[in-house]
Amino acid sequence: MQFTRHAHQRMTQRGITRSMIDLVLEFGEVEQDKAILDKKHAQQLIRELEEKLRTAKKILDKGGCVVVEADNAILTTYNYQSKH
């Protein structure tokens, strides 16, 4: 996405980084021409991401995880390091 000179100036003045903007655009609520990620929703996002992080760590502890699916149905699942 292109940034105007005005946007760059405001980002610098207000301490807003590109990664913050990316997060707001991805997870914020769109209202007309604005994307908004307020404090309440940022806290909710943090809780959701922390849960995903815990789950990812469990998968890492198992050496990975494989899910086999077809026709919108889960057929089986196993640890990645297993010999299947």
C-alpha positions as MATLAB code, in Angstrom:
seq = 'MQFTRHAHQRMTQRGITRSMIDLVLEFGEVEQDKAILDKKHAQQLIRELEEKLRTAKKILDKGGCVVVEADNAILTTYNYQSKH';
ca = [
       0.000    0.000    0.000;
       1.209    3.480   -0.847;
       1.797    6.012    1.934;
       1.415    9.722    1.297;
       3.976   12.178    2.591;
       1.310   13.391    5.037;
       0.794    9.844    6.370;
       4.564    9.387    6.843;
       4.780   12.675    8.738;
       1.866   11.759   11.017;
       3.272    8.272   11.647;
       6.571    9.827   12.739;
       4.936   12.498   14.888;
       2.585   10.025   16.583;
       4.927    7.064   16.987;
       2.823    4.785   14.780;
       4.801    2.072   12.977;
       4.100    0.231    9.732;
       3.548   -2.991   11.683;
       0.915   -1.222   13.828;
      -0.863   -0.060   10.684;
      -0.718   -3.576    9.221;
      -2.286   -4.979   12.403;
      -5.085   -2.390   12.392;
      -5.804   -3.085    8.718;
      -5.884   -6.847    9.339;
      -7.832   -6.979   12.610;
      -9.525   -3.605   12.946;
     -13.178   -2.824   12.366;
     -13.863   -1.033    9.090;
     -16.113    2.025    9.266;
     -16.479    3.729    5.883;
     -12.926    4.761    4.921;
     -11.325    3.962    8.311;
     -10.040    0.846   10.046;
     -10.214    1.105   13.844;
      -8.584   -1.111   16.473;
      -9.561    0.374   19.816;
      -8.152   -0.539   23.231;
     -10.923   -3.043   24.019;
     -10.482   -4.911   20.744;
      -6.674   -4.752   20.989;
      -6.902   -6.450   24.404;
      -9.227   -9.096   22.937;
      -6.794   -9.630   20.055;
      -3.923  -10.096   22.524;
      -5.904  -12.764   24.414;
      -6.695  -14.582   21.161;
      -3.083  -14.423   19.982;
      -1.802  -15.645   23.362;
      -4.137  -18.661   23.076;
      -2.865  -19.343   19.546;
       0.709  -19.048   20.831;
      -0.007  -21.615   23.580;
      -1.497  -23.965   20.993;
       1.457  -23.475   18.629;
       3.853  -24.309   21.490;
       1.945  -27.547   22.153;
       2.281  -28.450   18.475;
       5.991  -27.607   18.619;
       6.424  -29.873   21.672;
       4.960  -32.728   19.627;
       7.338  -32.084   16.735;
       4.495  -30.885   14.541;
       0.982  -32.019   13.780;
      -0.628  -33.432   10.642;
      -4.347  -33.253    9.875;
      -5.742  -35.283    6.986;
      -8.995  -33.983    5.559;
     -11.189  -34.570    2.540;
     -14.615  -33.318    1.527;
     -14.718  -30.925    4.480;
     -14.248  -33.775    6.991;
     -11.287  -34.524    9.289;
     -10.196  -38.097    8.527;
      -7.280  -38.477   10.942;
      -4.526  -36.626   12.731;
      -1.088  -37.552   14.035;
       2.150  -36.106   15.352;
       4.408  -35.043   12.478;
       7.438  -36.945   13.765;
       5.414  -40.201   13.673;
       6.135  -42.625   10.834;
       2.941  -42.458    8.742;
];
